[in-house]
């Protein structure tokens, strides 16, 4: 009996030792796997950051290349200051785009963006409180866009034939809204150029910015140069 008790204790100790060994092995494996997962996560994070930085570098390089390869020249003022003496001009950081601003005595403002690369574009953005109407009434606002451009054309000295563009826009308004046979909407291009280089005018935006002031935006484009 005593010998059997000794044997039982020995077997119990052996089982305990084997169990502890198994626990140690499992713990070591889990620790190694966790360490590998953390390394993998770190690598993924590093790769993501690298890809993001590479993408940003590519975008910046593309922008720089576009600026260097632009056909058009650096923007210059187009406002005749004998007509609008309070006009200001600022050349932007890209060394191509110019922003010209005219503040009128009645509180209205005109902001001209002189921009483009393959195309030469003049965008006239009027902030006006002279007119009040639902912005969905295109017939009303498109005709007001013509009126606003007519009011300032004498003070514009640009390489685009602004007066010819205004006349083309006025003709398109008259035809479209009188005959009612075609839709004339924001962004539609109205051609007024010649066969060599295309020129067109668009009404880009009609927007109400507060209870009495509206934005009317018109662009004249020529190109590709």
C-alpha positions as CSV (number, residue, x, y, z in Angstrom):
1,X,0.0,0.0,0.0
2,X,2.8,2.4,0.9
3,X,4.6,1.7,-2.4
4,X,1.3,2.4,-4.3
5,X,1.0,5.7,-2.5
6,X,4.5,6.7,-3.4
7,X,3.9,5.8,-7.1
8,X,0.7,7.8,-7.1
9,X,2.5,10.9,-5.7
10,X,5.3,10.5,-8.3
11,X,2.7,10.3,-11.1
12,X,0.9,13.3,-9.8
13,X,4.1,15.3,-9.7
14,X,4.9,14.3,-13.2
15,X,1.5,15.4,-14.4
16,X,1.9,18.8,-12.6
17,X,5.3,19.3,-14.2
18,X,4.0,18.4,-17.7
19,X,1.0,20.8,-17.2
20,X,3.3,23.6,-16.1
21,X,5.6,23.0,-19.1
22,X,2.6,23.1,-21.4
23,X,1.4,26.4,-19.9
24,X,4.9,27.9,-20.3
25,X,5.1,26.8,-24.0
26,X,1.7,28.3,-24.7
27,X,2.6,31.5,-23.0
28,X,5.8,31.8,-25.0
29,X,4.0,31.1,-28.3
30,X,1.4,33.7,-27.6
31,X,4.0,36.3,-26.6
32,X,5.9,35.6,-29.8
33,X,2.7,35.9,-31.9
34,X,1.7,39.2,-30.3
35,X,5.2,40.6,-30.9
36,X,5.0,39.6,-34.6
37,X,1.5,41.1,-34.9
38,X,2.8,44.4,-33.4
39,X,5.7,44.4,-35.9
40,X,3.3,43.7,-38.7
41,X,1.0,46.5,-37.6
42,X,4.0,48.9,-37.3
43,X,5.0,47.9,-40.9
44,X,1.5,48.5,-42.2
45,X,1.3,51.9,-40.5
46,X,4.8,52.8,-41.9
47,X,3.8,51.7,-45.4
48,X,0.5,53.7,-45.2
49,X,2.4,56.8,-44.1
50,X,5.0,56.2,-46.9
51,X,2.2,55.8,-49.5
52,X,0.5,58.9,-48.2
53,X,3.7,60.9,-48.4
54,X,4.4,59.5,-51.9
55,X,0.9,60.6,-53.0
56,X,1.3,64.1,-51.6
57,X,4.7,64.3,-53.3
58,X,3.2,63.2,-56.6
59,X,0.4,65.8,-56.4
60,X,2.9,68.6,-55.5
61,X,5.2,67.5,-58.4
62,X,2.2,67.4,-60.7
63,X,1.1,70.9,-59.7
64,X,4.6,72.2,-60.1
65,X,5.0,70.6,-63.5
66,X,1.6,72.0,-64.6
67,X,2.7,75.5,-63.6
68,X,6.0,75.2,-65.4
69,X,4.4,73.9,-68.5
70,X,1.6,76.5,-68.7
71,X,1.2,78.1,-72.1
72,X,-0.4,81.3,-71.0
73,X,1.6,84.1,-69.5
74,X,1.5,85.5,-66.0
75,X,-1.8,87.3,-65.2
76,X,-1.7,91.1,-65.6
77,X,-4.3,93.7,-64.6
78,X,-7.1,94.2,-67.1
79,X,-9.0,97.0,-65.3
80,X,-8.5,100.5,-66.8
81,X,-7.8,102.5,-63.7
82,X,-8.9,105.8,-65.4
83,X,-12.4,104.3,-65.4
84,X,-12.2,102.4,-62.0
85,X,-9.4,104.1,-60.0
86,X,-10.1,102.1,-56.8
87,X,-9.3,98.8,-58.5
88,X,-6.6,96.6,-56.9
89,X,-4.6,93.7,-58.3
90,X,-2.9,90.8,-56.6
91,X,-0.8,88.2,-58.3
92,X,-1.3,84.8,-56.5
93,X,1.4,82.4,-55.2
94,X,1.3,80.3,-58.4
95,X,2.7,83.3,-60.3
96,X,0.0,82.8,-63.0
97,X,-3.3,83.7,-61.4
98,X,-4.4,87.3,-60.7
99,X,-7.2,88.6,-58.6
100,X,-8.5,92.0,-59.3
101,X,-11.1,93.8,-57.2
102,X,-13.3,96.8,-57.8
103,X,-15.5,98.3,-55.1
104,X,-18.3,100.4,-56.4
105,X,-19.8,103.5,-54.8
106,X,-23.2,101.8,-54.4
107,X,-21.7,99.0,-52.2
108,X,-21.5,96.4,-54.9
109,X,-18.2,94.6,-55.6
110,X,-16.6,93.0,-58.7
111,X,-13.9,90.3,-58.3
112,X,-12.1,89.3,-61.5
113,X,-10.1,86.0,-61.5
114,X,-7.6,86.0,-64.3
115,X,-6.6,82.3,-64.5
116,X,-6.0,79.2,-66.6
117,X,-3.2,77.3,-68.1
118,X,-4.0,75.7,-71.4
119,X,-6.9,78.2,-71.6
120,X,-7.0,81.9,-70.9
121,X,-10.0,82.5,-68.6
122,X,-11.5,85.7,-67.1
123,X,-14.1,85.1,-64.4
124,X,-16.2,88.1,-63.4
125,X,-17.9,87.7,-60.0
126,X,-20.4,90.4,-59.2
127,X,-21.6,90.8,-55.6
128,X,-24.7,93.0,-56.0
129,X,-27.8,94.2,-54.2
130,X,-29.2,96.0,-57.2
131,X,-31.5,93.1,-58.1
132,X,-33.9,90.9,-56.1
133,X,-35.4,87.7,-57.6
134,X,-35.7,84.0,-57.2
135,X,-32.3,82.5,-58.2
136,X,-34.1,79.8,-60.2
137,X,-35.5,82.5,-62.6
138,X,-32.8,82.1,-65.2
139,X,-34.4,84.5,-67.7
140,X,-34.2,87.3,-65.2
141,X,-30.7,86.6,-63.9
142,X,-29.1,85.8,-67.2
143,X,-30.3,89.1,-68.6
144,X,-29.0,90.9,-65.5
145,X,-25.6,89.2,-66.1
146,X,-25.6,90.8,-69.5
147,X,-26.5,94.2,-68.0
148,X,-23.7,93.9,-65.3
149,X,-21.1,93.1,-68.0
150,X,-22.4,96.0,-70.2
151,X,-21.9,98.4,-67.3
152,X,-18.2,97.6,-66.8
153,X,-17.0,96.7,-70.4
154,X,-15.7,100.3,-71.0
155,X,-13.2,99.7,-68.1
156,X,-11.9,96.4,-69.3
157,X,-8.8,96.0,-71.4
158,X,-8.3,92.3,-72.0
159,X,-7.0,90.0,-74.8
160,X,-10.5,88.5,-75.0
161,X,-13.1,90.4,-77.1
162,X,-15.4,91.0,-74.1
163,X,-17.9,93.0,-76.0
164,X,-18.3,90.3,-78.7
165,X,-18.9,87.8,-75.9
166,X,-21.5,90.0,-74.2
167,X,-23.3,90.4,-77.5
168,X,-23.3,86.6,-78.1
169,X,-24.6,86.0,-74.5
170,X,-27.4,88.6,-75.0
171,X,-28.4,87.0,-78.3
172,X,-28.5,83.5,-76.8
173,X,-30.7,84.9,-73.9
174,X,-33.1,86.5,-76.4
175,X,-33.4,83.5,-78.6
176,X,-33.7,80.9,-75.8
177,X,-36.2,82.7,-73.6
178,X,-38.3,84.3,-76.3
179,X,-38.7,81.1,-78.4
180,X,-38.8,78.7,-75.5
181,X,-37.6,75.9,-77.8
182,X,-34.3,75.2,-76.0
183,X,-33.0,75.1,-72.4
184,X,-30.4,77.7,-71.4
185,X,-28.9,76.9,-68.0
186,X,-25.9,77.4,-65.7
187,X,-22.7,76.3,-67.4
188,X,-23.9,76.3,-71.0
189,X,-21.2,77.5,-73.4
190,X,-22.0,80.3,-75.8
191,X,-19.4,80.5,-78.6
192,X,-18.2,83.9,-79.9
193,X,-14.7,83.0,-81.2
194,X,-13.2,82.4,-84.6
195,X,-12.2,79.2,-86.4
196,X,-8.5,79.4,-85.2
197,X,-9.0,79.6,-81.5
198,X,-12.3,79.0,-79.8
199,X,-13.8,81.5,-77.4
200,X,-17.0,81.1,-75.3
201,X,-18.8,82.7,-72.4
202,X,-20.6,80.9,-69.6
203,X,-22.8,81.9,-66.7
204,X,-21.3,79.9,-63.8
205,X,-23.2,80.8,-60.8
206,X,-26.3,82.7,-59.4
207,X,-26.3,82.6,-55.7
208,X,-28.0,84.5,-52.8
209,X,-25.4,85.3,-50.1
210,X,-27.6,87.2,-47.7
211,X,-31.1,88.8,-47.5
212,X,-30.3,91.5,-50.0
213,X,-27.0,90.6,-51.8
214,X,-26.5,88.1,-54.7
215,X,-23.6,86.7,-56.6
216,X,-23.6,86.7,-60.4
217,X,-20.6,84.9,-62.0
218,X,-19.7,85.0,-65.7
219,X,-16.6,83.6,-67.4
220,X,-15.0,84.4,-70.7
221,X,-12.7,81.6,-72.0
222,X,-10.4,81.3,-75.0
223,X,-8.3,78.3,-76.0
224,X,-6.7,75.9,-76.1
225,X,-3.8,78.3,-76.7
